[in-house]
Amino acid sequence: MNNYETMFVFSVKKGEESVKALEEKFVELVSKNGTLEASVPFGGNDGVRTLAYPIDDETTGAYVLMTYASAPEFPAELERIAKITDGVLRVLTIRK
């Protein structure tokens, strides 16, 4: 098992409840496939920050950082699922 960090940028267009639902979805997915260490908003204001450039005509996004341990195959699957999920603007995973 390797240690990973994944940064999600969620759309805030549908409200805070939508952001929480997306976070819970990915927390559950990570927990099923590895050991979740933490899932925290990144930055102040509950992770909601102005984006450097518009993504899908949105200028703000909610940043969530997850740290976890999993098998080497899982991060690619996590990113694949995130990229096809509505409400996820960006995702990036690094191995610690």
Sequence and secondary structure as in RCSB ss.txt:
>XXXX:A:sequence
MNNYETMFVFSVKKGEESVKALEEKFVELVSKNGTLEASVPFGGNDGVRTLAYPIDDETTGAYVLMTYASAPEFP
AELERIAKITDGVLRVLTIRK
>XXXX:A:secstr
 EEEEEEEEEE TT HHHHHHHHHHHHHHHHHHEEEEEEEE STGGGEEEEEEEETTEEEEEEEEEEEEE TTHH
HHHHHHHHTSTTEEEEEEEE 
